[in-house]
Amino acid sequence: MVKMEDKFTKNENIPWRLIDNEAIIVDIKEGESIYLNEVGAFIWGSIDGKKTVKEIIKHICDNFDVDIETAKKDTLNFLKTLLEKKLIL
């Protein structure tokens, strides 16, 4: 379960690239590439081991036209997926 106080880091064994405000993550284990839209890439870029989930959500609301509840729900679901795939730790 992802909590608002959690801080995550990117799995260093996962290659990724930022291209024109979007990101591509290569999940070697599953043999697939994951394409992130602008908001997904923003979240991915914010995962640095220092920012809490709560801080990332606030930054999303500050930078995109989205309300706090939508940002919270979508971010928690996205982080849960990344965690399940072991793309973040």
HTML snippet that shows the backbone in 3Dmol.js (N, CA, C, O; Angstrom):
<script src="https://3Dmol.org/build/3Dmol-min.js"></script>
<div id="view" style="width:600px;height:400px;position:relative"></div>
<script>
const pdb = `
ATOM      1  N   MET A   1       0.845  -1.185   0.000  1.00  0.00           N
ATOM      2  CA  MET A   1       0.000   0.000   0.000  1.00  0.00           C
ATOM      3  C   MET A   1       0.886   1.242   0.000  1.00  0.00           C
ATOM      4  O   MET A   1       1.876   1.314   0.728  1.00  0.00           O
ATOM      5  N   VAL A   2       0.520   2.200  -0.812  1.00  0.00           N
ATOM      6  CA  VAL A   2       1.264   3.452  -0.904  1.00  0.00           C
ATOM      7  C   VAL A   2       0.653   4.448   0.073  1.00  0.00           C
ATOM      8  O   VAL A   2      -0.560   4.656   0.089  1.00  0.00           O
ATOM      9  N   LYS A   3       1.515   5.062   0.892  1.00  0.00           N
ATOM     10  CA  LYS A   3       1.058   6.049   1.874  1.00  0.00           C
ATOM     11  C   LYS A   3       1.576   7.431   1.499  1.00  0.00           C
ATOM     12  O   LYS A   3       2.574   7.566   0.790  1.00  0.00           O
ATOM     13  N   MET A   4       0.890   8.442   1.982  1.00  0.00           N
ATOM     14  CA  MET A   4       1.233   9.826   1.644  1.00  0.00           C
ATOM     15  C   MET A   4       2.626  10.219   2.134  1.00  0.00           C
ATOM     16  O   MET A   4       3.248  11.112   1.560  1.00  0.00           O
ATOM     17  N   GLU A   5       3.121   9.570   3.179  1.00  0.00           N
ATOM     18  CA  GLU A   5       4.435   9.912   3.743  1.00  0.00           C
ATOM     19  C   GLU A   5       5.570   9.138   3.082  1.00  0.00           C
ATOM     20  O   GLU A   5       6.741   9.410   3.349  1.00  0.00           O
ATOM     21  N   ASP A   6       5.236   8.178   2.224  1.00  0.00           N
ATOM     22  CA  ASP A   6       6.259   7.347   1.581  1.00  0.00           C
ATOM     23  C   ASP A   6       7.155   8.171   0.670  1.00  0.00           C
ATOM     24  O   ASP A   6       6.734   9.163   0.075  1.00  0.00           O
ATOM     25  N   LYS A   7       8.405   7.729   0.580  1.00  0.00           N
ATOM     26  CA  LYS A   7       9.380   8.290  -0.354  1.00  0.00           C
ATOM     27  C   LYS A   7       9.929   7.122  -1.155  1.00  0.00           C
ATOM     28  O   LYS A   7      10.327   6.104  -0.590  1.00  0.00           O
ATOM     29  N   PHE A   8       9.948   7.271  -2.461  1.00  0.00           N
ATOM     30  CA  PHE A   8      10.411   6.195  -3.327  1.00  0.00           C
ATOM     31  C   PHE A   8      11.634   6.628  -4.119  1.00  0.00           C
ATOM     32  O   PHE A   8      11.890   7.817  -4.307  1.00  0.00           O
ATOM     33  N   THR A   9      12.381   5.629  -4.577  1.00  0.00           N
ATOM     34  CA  THR A   9      13.485   5.864  -5.504  1.00  0.00           C
ATOM     35  C   THR A   9      13.246   5.005  -6.736  1.00  0.00           C
ATOM     36  O   THR A   9      12.555   3.988  -6.673  1.00  0.00           O
ATOM     37  N   LYS A  10      13.822   5.422  -7.851  1.00  0.00           N
ATOM     38  CA  LYS A  10      13.736   4.627  -9.068  1.00  0.00           C
ATOM     39  C   LYS A  10      14.652   3.414  -8.915  1.00  0.00           C
ATOM     40  O   LYS A  10      15.722   3.509  -8.316  1.00  0.00           O
ATOM     41  N   ASN A  11      14.235   2.297  -9.448  1.00  0.00           N
ATOM     42  CA  ASN A  11      15.073   1.108  -9.491  1.00  0.00           C
ATOM     43  C   ASN A  11      16.223   1.399 -10.459  1.00  0.00           C
ATOM     44  O   ASN A  11      15.990   1.632 -11.645  1.00  0.00           O
ATOM     45  N   GLU A  12      17.442   1.386  -9.965  1.00  0.00           N
ATOM     46  CA  GLU A  12      18.606   1.742 -10.777  1.00  0.00           C
ATOM     47  C   GLU A  12      18.865   0.753 -11.909  1.00  0.00           C
ATOM     48  O   GLU A  12      19.612   1.065 -12.836  1.00  0.00           O
ATOM     49  N   ASN A  13      18.274  -0.409 -11.851  1.00  0.00           N
ATOM     50  CA  ASN A  13      18.464  -1.422 -12.892  1.00  0.00           C
ATOM     51  C   ASN A  13      17.479  -1.282 -14.050  1.00  0.00           C
ATOM     52  O   ASN A  13      17.493  -2.084 -14.984  1.00  0.00           O
ATOM     53  N   ILE A  14      16.633  -0.272 -13.985  1.00  0.00           N
ATOM     54  CA  ILE A  14      15.608  -0.073 -15.004  1.00  0.00           C
ATOM     55  C   ILE A  14      16.010   1.092 -15.908  1.00  0.00           C
ATOM     56  O   ILE A  14      16.083   2.232 -15.449  1.00  0.00           O
ATOM     57  N   PRO A  15      16.272   0.816 -17.195  1.00  0.00           N
ATOM     58  CA  PRO A  15      16.601   1.919 -18.102  1.00  0.00           C
ATOM     59  C   PRO A  15      15.358   2.744 -18.439  1.00  0.00           C
ATOM     60  O   PRO A  15      14.252   2.216 -18.555  1.00  0.00           O
ATOM     61  N   TRP A  16      15.569   4.038 -18.590  1.00  0.00           N
ATOM     62  CA  TRP A  16      14.469   4.925 -18.955  1.00  0.00           C
ATOM     63  C   TRP A  16      15.042   6.149 -19.659  1.00  0.00           C
ATOM     64  O   TRP A  16      16.225   6.461 -19.528  1.00  0.00           O
ATOM     65  N   ARG A  17      14.188   6.833 -20.404  1.00  0.00           N
ATOM     66  CA  ARG A  17      14.567   8.047 -21.115  1.00  0.00           C
ATOM     67  C   ARG A  17      13.414   9.037 -21.085  1.00  0.00           C
ATOM     68  O   ARG A  17      12.244   8.661 -21.156  1.00  0.00           O
ATOM     69  N   LEU A  18      13.770  10.307 -20.977  1.00  0.00           N
ATOM     70  CA  LEU A  18      12.802  11.396 -21.067  1.00  0.00           C
ATOM     71  C   LEU A  18      12.890  11.963 -22.475  1.00  0.00           C
ATOM     72  O   LEU A  18      13.968  12.351 -22.927  1.00  0.00           O
ATOM     73  N   ILE A  19      11.749  12.013 -23.174  1.00  0.00           N
ATOM     74  CA  ILE A  19      11.703  12.509 -24.548  1.00  0.00           C
ATOM     75  C   ILE A  19      10.505  13.445 -24.681  1.00  0.00           C
ATOM     76  O   ILE A  19       9.355  13.019 -24.575  1.00  0.00           O
ATOM     77  N   ASP A  20      10.791  14.730 -24.916  1.00  0.00           N
ATOM     78  CA  ASP A  20       9.722  15.720 -25.137  1.00  0.00           C
ATOM     79  C   ASP A  20       8.623  15.662 -24.075  1.00  0.00           C
ATOM     80  O   ASP A  20       7.449  15.509 -24.411  1.00  0.00           O
ATOM     81  N   ASN A  21       8.986  15.781 -22.813  1.00  0.00           N
ATOM     82  CA  ASN A  21       8.043  15.795 -21.687  1.00  0.00           C
ATOM     83  C   ASN A  21       7.300  14.478 -21.477  1.00  0.00           C
ATOM     84  O   ASN A  21       6.350  14.423 -20.696  1.00  0.00           O
ATOM     85  N   GLU A  22       7.717  13.436 -22.154  1.00  0.00           N
ATOM     86  CA  GLU A  22       7.165  12.108 -21.926  1.00  0.00           C
ATOM     87  C   GLU A  22       8.327  11.188 -21.584  1.00  0.00           C
ATOM     88  O   GLU A  22       9.485  11.546 -21.797  1.00  0.00           O
ATOM     89  N   ALA A  23       8.031  10.020 -21.061  1.00  0.00           N
ATOM     90  CA  ALA A  23       9.101   9.110 -20.662  1.00  0.00           C
ATOM     91  C   ALA A  23       8.827   7.708 -21.184  1.00  0.00           C
ATOM     92  O   ALA A  23       7.683   7.300 -21.385  1.00  0.00           O
ATOM     93  N   ILE A  24       9.912   6.996 -21.393  1.00  0.00           N
ATOM     94  CA  ILE A  24       9.844   5.584 -21.754  1.00  0.00           C
ATOM     95  C   ILE A  24      10.648   4.821 -20.708  1.00  0.00           C
ATOM     96  O   ILE A  24      11.822   5.112 -20.477  1.00  0.00           O
ATOM     97  N   ILE A  25      10.006   3.848 -20.084  1.00  0.00           N
ATOM     98  CA  ILE A  25      10.657   2.986 -19.100  1.00  0.00           C
ATOM     99  C   ILE A  25      10.717   1.592 -19.707  1.00  0.00           C
ATOM    100  O   ILE A  25       9.715   1.087 -20.214  1.00  0.00           O
ATOM    101  N   VAL A  26      11.883   0.973 -19.657  1.00  0.00           N
ATOM    102  CA  VAL A  26      12.031  -0.371 -20.210  1.00  0.00           C
ATOM    103  C   VAL A  26      11.998  -1.371 -19.055  1.00  0.00           C
ATOM    104  O   VAL A  26      12.909  -1.426 -18.230  1.00  0.00           O
ATOM    105  N   ASP A  27      10.940  -2.147 -19.022  1.00  0.00           N
ATOM    106  CA  ASP A  27      10.793  -3.193 -18.011  1.00  0.00           C
ATOM    107  C   ASP A  27      11.422  -4.463 -18.578  1.00  0.00           C
ATOM    108  O   ASP A  27      10.761  -5.248 -19.258  1.00  0.00           O
ATOM    109  N   ILE A  28      12.695  -4.650 -18.290  1.00  0.00           N
ATOM    110  CA  ILE A  28      13.452  -5.767 -18.847  1.00  0.00           C
ATOM    111  C   ILE A  28      12.864  -7.105 -18.405  1.00  0.00           C
ATOM    112  O   ILE A  28      12.790  -8.046 -19.195  1.00  0.00           O
ATOM    113  N   LYS A  29      12.451  -7.186 -17.152  1.00  0.00           N
ATOM    114  CA  LYS A  29      11.899  -8.433 -16.611  1.00  0.00           C
ATOM    115  C   LYS A  29      10.681  -8.895 -17.408  1.00  0.00           C
ATOM    116  O   LYS A  29      10.538 -10.079 -17.714  1.00  0.00           O
ATOM    117  N   GLU A  30       9.811  -7.948 -17.737  1.00  0.00           N
ATOM    118  CA  GLU A  30       8.588  -8.275 -18.473  1.00  0.00           C
ATOM    119  C   GLU A  30       8.786  -8.193 -19.986  1.00  0.00           C
ATOM    120  O   GLU A  30       7.920  -8.619 -20.750  1.00  0.00           O
ATOM    121  N   GLY A  31       9.922  -7.645 -20.419  1.00  0.00           N
ATOM    122  CA  GLY A  31      10.189  -7.513 -21.845  1.00  0.00           C
ATOM    123  C   GLY A  31       9.279  -6.522 -22.534  1.00  0.00           C
ATOM    124  O   GLY A  31       8.848  -6.742 -23.666  1.00  0.00           O
ATOM    125  N   GLU A  32       8.987  -5.426 -21.848  1.00  0.00           N
ATOM    126  CA  GLU A  32       8.086  -4.431 -22.427  1.00  0.00           C
ATOM    127  C   GLU A  32       8.576  -3.023 -22.139  1.00  0.00           C
ATOM    128  O   GLU A  32       9.320  -2.781 -21.187  1.00  0.00           O
ATOM    129  N   SER A  33       8.141  -2.105 -22.984  1.00  0.00           N
ATOM    130  CA  SER A  33       8.402  -0.688 -22.759  1.00  0.00           C
ATOM    131  C   SER A  33       7.122  -0.050 -22.254  1.00  0.00           C
ATOM    132  O   SER A  33       6.030  -0.362 -22.728  1.00  0.00           O
ATOM    133  N   ILE A  34       7.266   0.843 -21.291  1.00  0.00           N
ATOM    134  CA  ILE A  34       6.122   1.542 -20.715  1.00  0.00           C
ATOM    135  C   ILE A  34       6.251   3.006 -21.098  1.00  0.00           C
ATOM    136  O   ILE A  34       7.255   3.648 -20.790  1.00  0.00           O
ATOM    137  N   TYR A  35       5.240   3.530 -21.765  1.00  0.00           N
ATOM    138  CA  TYR A  35       5.250   4.916 -22.209  1.00  0.00           C
ATOM    139  C   TYR A  35       4.434   5.759 -21.237  1.00  0.00           C
ATOM    140  O   TYR A  35       3.280   5.444 -20.946  1.00  0.00           O
ATOM    141  N   LEU A  36       5.039   6.827 -20.742  1.00  0.00           N
ATOM    142  CA  LEU A  36       4.369   7.713 -19.792  1.00  0.00           C
ATOM    143  C   LEU A  36       4.022   9.027 -20.463  1.00  0.00           C
ATOM    144  O   LEU A  36       4.841   9.608 -21.175  1.00  0.00           O
ATOM    145  N   ASN A  37       2.802   9.492 -20.233  1.00  0.00           N
ATOM    146  CA  ASN A  37       2.413  10.800 -20.741  1.00  0.00           C
ATOM    147  C   ASN A  37       3.105  11.886 -19.917  1.00  0.00           C
ATOM    148  O   ASN A  37       3.933  11.584 -19.058  1.00  0.00           O
ATOM    149  N   GLU A  38       2.771  13.125 -20.176  1.00  0.00           N
ATOM    150  CA  GLU A  38       3.447  14.244 -19.521  1.00  0.00           C
ATOM    151  C   GLU A  38       3.326  14.195 -18.000  1.00  0.00           C
ATOM    152  O   GLU A  38       4.306  14.439 -17.296  1.00  0.00           O
ATOM    153  N   VAL A  39       2.146  13.885 -17.489  1.00  0.00           N
ATOM    154  CA  VAL A  39       1.960  13.829 -16.035  1.00  0.00           C
ATOM    155  C   VAL A  39       2.696  12.622 -15.452  1.00  0.00           C
ATOM    156  O   VAL A  39       3.334  12.733 -14.405  1.00  0.00           O
ATOM    157  N   GLY A  40       2.611  11.484 -16.117  1.00  0.00           N
ATOM    158  CA  GLY A  40       3.344  10.306 -15.659  1.00  0.00           C
ATOM    159  C   GLY A  40       4.843  10.552 -15.637  1.00  0.00           C
ATOM    160  O   GLY A  40       5.533  10.140 -14.704  1.00  0.00           O
ATOM    161  N   ALA A  41       5.348  11.225 -16.668  1.00  0.00           N
ATOM    162  CA  ALA A  41       6.774  11.559 -16.727  1.00  0.00           C
ATOM    163  C   ALA A  41       7.145  12.544 -15.622  1.00  0.00           C
ATOM    164  O   ALA A  41       8.239  12.472 -15.062  1.00  0.00           O
ATOM    165  N   PHE A  42       6.236  13.457 -15.311  1.00  0.00           N
ATOM    166  CA  PHE A  42       6.463  14.418 -14.227  1.00  0.00           C
ATOM    167  C   PHE A  42       6.580  13.676 -12.894  1.00  0.00           C
ATOM    168  O   PHE A  42       7.473  13.960 -12.095  1.00  0.00           O
ATOM    169  N   ILE A  43       5.682  12.733 -12.662  1.00  0.00           N
ATOM    170  CA  ILE A  43       5.736  11.936 -11.431  1.00  0.00           C
ATOM    171  C   ILE A  43       7.031  11.132 -11.401  1.00  0.00           C
ATOM    172  O   ILE A  43       7.732  11.123 -10.390  1.00  0.00           O
ATOM    173  N   TRP A  44       7.351  10.457 -12.500  1.00  0.00           N
ATOM    174  CA  TRP A  44       8.573   9.660 -12.589  1.00  0.00           C
ATOM    175  C   TRP A  44       9.791  10.526 -12.271  1.00  0.00           C
ATOM    176  O   TRP A  44      10.678  10.108 -11.526  1.00  0.00           O
ATOM    177  N   GLY A  45       9.829  11.725 -12.834  1.00  0.00           N
ATOM    178  CA  GLY A  45      10.942  12.636 -12.583  1.00  0.00           C
ATOM    179  C   GLY A  45      11.000  13.128 -11.150  1.00  0.00           C
ATOM    180  O   GLY A  45      12.065  13.515 -10.667  1.00  0.00           O
ATOM    181  N   SER A  46       9.871  13.118 -10.469  1.00  0.00           N
ATOM    182  CA  SER A  46       9.806  13.581  -9.078  1.00  0.00           C
ATOM    183  C   SER A  46      10.227  12.507  -8.078  1.00  0.00           C
ATOM    184  O   SER A  46      10.476  12.804  -6.910  1.00  0.00           O
ATOM    185  N   ILE A  47      10.303  11.280  -8.531  1.00  0.00           N
ATOM    186  CA  ILE A  47      10.684  10.173  -7.644  1.00  0.00           C
ATOM    187  C   ILE A  47      12.198  10.220  -7.467  1.00  0.00           C
ATOM    188  O   ILE A  47      12.957   9.810  -8.345  1.00  0.00           O
ATOM    189  N   ASP A  48      12.619  10.735  -6.304  1.00  0.00           N
ATOM    190  CA  ASP A  48      14.052  10.961  -6.078  1.00  0.00           C
ATOM    191  C   ASP A  48      14.525  10.490  -4.702  1.00  0.00           C
ATOM    192  O   ASP A  48      15.677  10.710  -4.330  1.00  0.00           O
ATOM    193  N   GLY A  49      13.637   9.846  -3.952  1.00  0.00           N
ATOM    194  CA  GLY A  49      14.008   9.392  -2.615  1.00  0.00           C
ATOM    195  C   GLY A  49      13.919  10.474  -1.559  1.00  0.00           C
ATOM    196  O   GLY A  49      14.132  10.208  -0.376  1.00  0.00           O
ATOM    197  N   LYS A  50      13.606  11.692  -1.975  1.00  0.00           N
ATOM    198  CA  LYS A  50      13.520  12.821  -1.041  1.00  0.00           C
ATOM    199  C   LYS A  50      12.098  13.333  -0.881  1.00  0.00           C
ATOM    200  O   LYS A  50      11.681  13.680   0.225  1.00  0.00           O
ATOM    201  N   LYS A  51      11.355  13.380  -1.973  1.00  0.00           N
ATOM    202  CA  LYS A  51       9.989  13.903  -1.926  1.00  0.00           C
ATOM    203  C   LYS A  51       9.018  12.827  -1.447  1.00  0.00           C
ATOM    204  O   LYS A  51       9.107  11.664  -1.840  1.00  0.00           O
ATOM    205  N   THR A  52       8.094  13.243  -0.592  1.00  0.00           N
ATOM    206  CA  THR A  52       7.029  12.332  -0.175  1.00  0.00           C
ATOM    207  C   THR A  52       5.968  12.285  -1.266  1.00  0.00           C
ATOM    208  O   THR A  52       5.925  13.147  -2.144  1.00  0.00           O
ATOM    209  N   VAL A  53       5.125  11.283  -1.201  1.00  0.00           N
ATOM    210  CA  VAL A  53       4.005  11.183  -2.131  1.00  0.00           C
ATOM    211  C   VAL A  53       3.148  12.441  -2.029  1.00  0.00           C
ATOM    212  O   VAL A  53       2.693  12.967  -3.044  1.00  0.00           O
ATOM    213  N   LYS A  54       2.930  12.920  -0.820  1.00  0.00           N
ATOM    214  CA  LYS A  54       2.134  14.129  -0.608  1.00  0.00           C
ATOM    215  C   LYS A  54       2.754  15.323  -1.332  1.00  0.00           C
ATOM    216  O   LYS A  54       2.038  16.114  -1.946  1.00  0.00           O
ATOM    217  N   GLU A  55       4.076  15.460  -1.265  1.00  0.00           N
ATOM    218  CA  GLU A  55       4.757  16.569  -1.942  1.00  0.00           C
ATOM    219  C   GLU A  55       4.646  16.442  -3.461  1.00  0.00           C
ATOM    220  O   GLU A  55       4.461  17.438  -4.159  1.00  0.00           O
ATOM    221  N   ILE A  56       4.759  15.223  -3.964  1.00  0.00           N
ATOM    222  CA  ILE A  56       4.631  15.009  -5.409  1.00  0.00           C
ATOM    223  C   ILE A  56       3.239  15.406  -5.877  1.00  0.00           C
ATOM    224  O   ILE A  56       3.096  16.059  -6.911  1.00  0.00           O
ATOM    225  N   ILE A  57       2.216  15.019  -5.130  1.00  0.00           N
ATOM    226  CA  ILE A  57       0.834  15.368  -5.487  1.00  0.00           C
ATOM    227  C   ILE A  57       0.650  16.879  -5.489  1.00  0.00           C
ATOM    228  O   ILE A  57       0.001  17.417  -6.386  1.00  0.00           O
ATOM    229  N   LYS A  58       1.207  17.569  -4.505  1.00  0.00           N
ATOM    230  CA  LYS A  58       1.109  19.032  -4.465  1.00  0.00           C
ATOM    231  C   LYS A  58       1.770  19.646  -5.691  1.00  0.00           C
ATOM    232  O   LYS A  58       1.233  20.581  -6.284  1.00  0.00           O
ATOM    233  N   HIS A  59       2.940  19.123  -6.076  1.00  0.00           N
ATOM    234  CA  HIS A  59       3.639  19.642  -7.258  1.00  0.00           C
ATOM    235  C   HIS A  59       2.828  19.395  -8.532  1.00  0.00           C
ATOM    236  O   HIS A  59       2.844  20.219  -9.447  1.00  0.00           O
ATOM    237  N   ILE A  60       2.127  18.277  -8.594  1.00  0.00           N
ATOM    238  CA  ILE A  60       1.269  18.004  -9.749  1.00  0.00           C
ATOM    239  C   ILE A  60       0.177  19.062  -9.838  1.00  0.00           C
ATOM    240  O   ILE A  60      -0.072  19.618 -10.908  1.00  0.00           O
ATOM    241  N   CYS A  61      -0.468  19.335  -8.719  1.00  0.00           N
ATOM    242  CA  CYS A  61      -1.542  20.335  -8.697  1.00  0.00           C
ATOM    243  C   CYS A  61      -1.017  21.730  -9.035  1.00  0.00           C
ATOM    244  O   CYS A  61      -1.726  22.530  -9.645  1.00  0.00           O
ATOM    245  N   ASP A  62       0.222  22.021  -8.639  1.00  0.00           N
ATOM    246  CA  ASP A  62       0.829  23.320  -8.935  1.00  0.00           C
ATOM    247  C   ASP A  62       1.191  23.464 -10.410  1.00  0.00           C
ATOM    248  O   ASP A  62       1.249  24.581 -10.924  1.00  0.00           O
ATOM    249  N   ASN A  63       1.434  22.349 -11.095  1.00  0.00           N
ATOM    250  CA  ASN A  63       1.931  22.402 -12.470  1.00  0.00           C
ATOM    251  C   ASN A  63       0.927  21.972 -13.535  1.00  0.00           C
ATOM    252  O   ASN A  63       1.149  22.209 -14.723  1.00  0.00           O
ATOM    253  N   PHE A  64      -0.169  21.346 -13.127  1.00  0.00           N
ATOM    254  CA  PHE A  64      -1.166  20.866 -14.079  1.00  0.00           C
ATOM    255  C   PHE A  64      -2.558  21.279 -13.610  1.00  0.00           C
ATOM    256  O   PHE A  64      -2.784  21.525 -12.425  1.00  0.00           O
ATOM    257  N   ASP A  65      -3.470  21.350 -14.547  1.00  0.00           N
ATOM    258  CA  ASP A  65      -4.845  21.745 -14.254  1.00  0.00           C
ATOM    259  C   ASP A  65      -5.620  20.521 -13.764  1.00  0.00           C
ATOM    260  O   ASP A  65      -6.360  19.888 -14.517  1.00  0.00           O
ATOM    261  N   VAL A  66      -5.429  20.208 -12.473  1.00  0.00           N
ATOM    262  CA  VAL A  66      -6.084  19.038 -11.889  1.00  0.00           C
ATOM    263  C   VAL A  66      -6.395  19.332 -10.421  1.00  0.00           C
ATOM    264  O   VAL A  66      -5.619  19.998  -9.736  1.00  0.00           O
ATOM    265  N   ASP A  67      -7.526  18.832  -9.949  1.00  0.00           N
ATOM    266  CA  ASP A  67      -7.879  19.042  -8.545  1.00  0.00           C
ATOM    267  C   ASP A  67      -7.134  18.038  -7.674  1.00  0.00           C
ATOM    268  O   ASP A  67      -6.663  17.009  -8.159  1.00  0.00           O
ATOM    269  N   ILE A  68      -7.035  18.343  -6.406  1.00  0.00           N
ATOM    270  CA  ILE A  68      -6.236  17.558  -5.464  1.00  0.00           C
ATOM    271  C   ILE A  68      -6.724  16.114  -5.343  1.00  0.00           C
ATOM    272  O   ILE A  68      -5.907  15.196  -5.269  1.00  0.00           O
ATOM    273  N   GLU A  69      -8.026  15.900  -5.321  1.00  0.00           N
ATOM    274  CA  GLU A  69      -8.549  14.536  -5.156  1.00  0.00           C
ATOM    275  C   GLU A  69      -8.239  13.658  -6.361  1.00  0.00           C
ATOM    276  O   GLU A  69      -7.877  12.491  -6.209  1.00  0.00           O
ATOM    277  N   THR A  70      -8.383  14.220  -7.558  1.00  0.00           N
ATOM    278  CA  THR A  70      -8.050  13.468  -8.770  1.00  0.00           C
ATOM    279  C   THR A  70      -6.561  13.170  -8.817  1.00  0.00           C
ATOM    280  O   THR A  70      -6.156  12.049  -9.124  1.00  0.00           O
ATOM    281  N   ALA A  71      -5.745  14.176  -8.510  1.00  0.00           N
ATOM    282  CA  ALA A  71      -4.289  13.994  -8.507  1.00  0.00           C
ATOM    283  C   ALA A  71      -3.890  12.925  -7.494  1.00  0.00           C
ATOM    284  O   ALA A  71      -3.031  12.088  -7.772  1.00  0.00           O
ATOM    285  N   LYS A  72      -4.512  12.958  -6.332  1.00  0.00           N
ATOM    286  CA  LYS A  72      -4.188  11.983  -5.284  1.00  0.00           C
ATOM    287  C   LYS A  72      -4.535  10.569  -5.730  1.00  0.00           C
ATOM    288  O   LYS A  72      -3.707   9.663  -5.642  1.00  0.00           O
ATOM    289  N   LYS A  73      -5.754  10.384  -6.205  1.00  0.00           N
ATOM    290  CA  LYS A  73      -6.218   9.055  -6.626  1.00  0.00           C
ATOM    291  C   LYS A  73      -5.342   8.504  -7.753  1.00  0.00           C
ATOM    292  O   LYS A  73      -4.883   7.363  -7.691  1.00  0.00           O
ATOM    293  N   ASP A  74      -5.116   9.320  -8.781  1.00  0.00           N
ATOM    294  CA  ASP A  74      -4.340   8.866  -9.933  1.00  0.00           C
ATOM    295  C   ASP A  74      -2.877   8.601  -9.571  1.00  0.00           C
ATOM    296  O   ASP A  74      -2.289   7.626 -10.038  1.00  0.00           O
ATOM    297  N   THR A  75      -2.294   9.459  -8.746  1.00  0.00           N
ATOM    298  CA  THR A  75      -0.892   9.292  -8.352  1.00  0.00           C
ATOM    299  C   THR A  75      -0.710   8.044  -7.504  1.00  0.00           C
ATOM    300  O   THR A  75       0.236   7.285  -7.718  1.00  0.00           O
ATOM    301  N   LEU A  76      -1.593   7.821  -6.551  1.00  0.00           N
ATOM    302  CA  LEU A  76      -1.497   6.624  -5.710  1.00  0.00           C
ATOM    303  C   LEU A  76      -1.614   5.351  -6.543  1.00  0.00           C
ATOM    304  O   LEU A  76      -0.873   4.394  -6.321  1.00  0.00           O
ATOM    305  N   ASN A  77      -2.539   5.334  -7.499  1.00  0.00           N
ATOM    306  CA  ASN A  77      -2.696   4.166  -8.373  1.00  0.00           C
ATOM    307  C   ASN A  77      -1.457   3.953  -9.238  1.00  0.00           C
ATOM    308  O   ASN A  77      -1.000   2.823  -9.409  1.00  0.00           O
ATOM    309  N   PHE A  78      -0.918   5.041  -9.783  1.00  0.00           N
ATOM    310  CA  PHE A  78       0.269   4.965 -10.632  1.00  0.00           C
ATOM    311  C   PHE A  78       1.468   4.448  -9.838  1.00  0.00           C
ATOM    312  O   PHE A  78       2.187   3.560 -10.298  1.00  0.00           O
ATOM    313  N   LEU A  79       1.680   5.005  -8.648  1.00  0.00           N
ATOM    314  CA  LEU A  79       2.803   4.571  -7.816  1.00  0.00           C
ATOM    315  C   LEU A  79       2.645   3.110  -7.391  1.00  0.00           C
ATOM    316  O   LEU A  79       3.626   2.370  -7.326  1.00  0.00           O
ATOM    317  N   LYS A  80       1.426   2.706  -7.109  1.00  0.00           N
ATOM    318  CA  LYS A  80       1.162   1.305  -6.747  1.00  0.00           C
ATOM    319  C   LYS A  80       1.571   0.382  -7.893  1.00  0.00           C
ATOM    320  O   LYS A  80       2.190  -0.657  -7.663  1.00  0.00           O
ATOM    321  N   THR A  81       1.231   0.755  -9.116  1.00  0.00           N
ATOM    322  CA  THR A  81       1.603  -0.038 -10.285  1.00  0.00           C
ATOM    323  C   THR A  81       3.116  -0.101 -10.452  1.00  0.00           C
ATOM    324  O   THR A  81       3.673  -1.172 -10.696  1.00  0.00           O
ATOM    325  N   LEU A  82       3.786   1.052 -10.319  1.00  0.00           N
ATOM    326  CA  LEU A  82       5.247   1.080 -10.435  1.00  0.00           C
ATOM    327  C   LEU A  82       5.894   0.207  -9.366  1.00  0.00           C
ATOM    328  O   LEU A  82       6.874  -0.489  -9.630  1.00  0.00           O
ATOM    329  N   LEU A  83       5.343   0.251  -8.166  1.00  0.00           N
ATOM    330  CA  LEU A  83       5.869  -0.542  -7.054  1.00  0.00           C
ATOM    331  C   LEU A  83       5.673  -2.041  -7.309  1.00  0.00           C
ATOM    332  O   LEU A  83       6.580  -2.839  -7.073  1.00  0.00           O
ATOM    333  N   GLU A  84       4.499  -2.412  -7.786  1.00  0.00           N
ATOM    334  CA  GLU A  84       4.210  -3.820  -8.081  1.00  0.00           C
ATOM    335  C   GLU A  84       5.145  -4.368  -9.156  1.00  0.00           C
ATOM    336  O   GLU A  84       5.538  -5.534  -9.112  1.00  0.00           O
ATOM    337  N   LYS A  85       5.498  -3.516 -10.122  1.00  0.00           N
ATOM    338  CA  LYS A  85       6.398  -3.928 -11.202  1.00  0.00           C
ATOM    339  C   LYS A  85       7.868  -3.806 -10.801  1.00  0.00           C
ATOM    340  O   LYS A  85       8.766  -4.116 -11.583  1.00  0.00           O
ATOM    341  N   LYS A  86       8.097  -3.347  -9.565  1.00  0.00           N
ATOM    342  CA  LYS A  86       9.450  -3.156  -9.030  1.00  0.00           C
ATOM    343  C   LYS A  86      10.264  -2.143  -9.834  1.00  0.00           C
ATOM    344  O   LYS A  86      11.488  -2.235  -9.921  1.00  0.00           O
ATOM    345  N   LEU A  87       9.555  -1.173 -10.419  1.00  0.00           N
ATOM    346  CA  LEU A  87      10.222  -0.093 -11.141  1.00  0.00           C
ATOM    347  C   LEU A  87      10.673   0.995 -10.179  1.00  0.00           C
ATOM    348  O   LEU A  87      11.584   1.769 -10.474  1.00  0.00           O
ATOM    349  N   ILE A  88      10.011   1.042  -9.009  1.00  0.00           N
ATOM    350  CA  ILE A  88      10.425   1.938  -7.931  1.00  0.00           C
ATOM    351  C   ILE A  88      10.591   1.105  -6.672  1.00  0.00           C
ATOM    352  O   ILE A  88      10.030   0.016  -6.543  1.00  0.00           O
ATOM    353  N   LEU A  89      11.366   1.636  -5.758  1.00  0.00           N
ATOM    354  CA  LEU A  89      11.651   0.930  -4.506  1.00  0.00           C
ATOM    355  C   LEU A  89      11.299   1.811  -3.319  1.00  0.00           C
ATOM    356  O   LEU A  89      11.467   1.397  -2.172  1.00  0.00           O
TER     357      LEU A  89
END
`;
const viewer = $3Dmol.createViewer("view");
viewer.addModel(pdb, "pdb");
viewer.setStyle({}, {cartoon: {color: "spectrum"}});
viewer.zoomTo();
viewer.render();
</script>
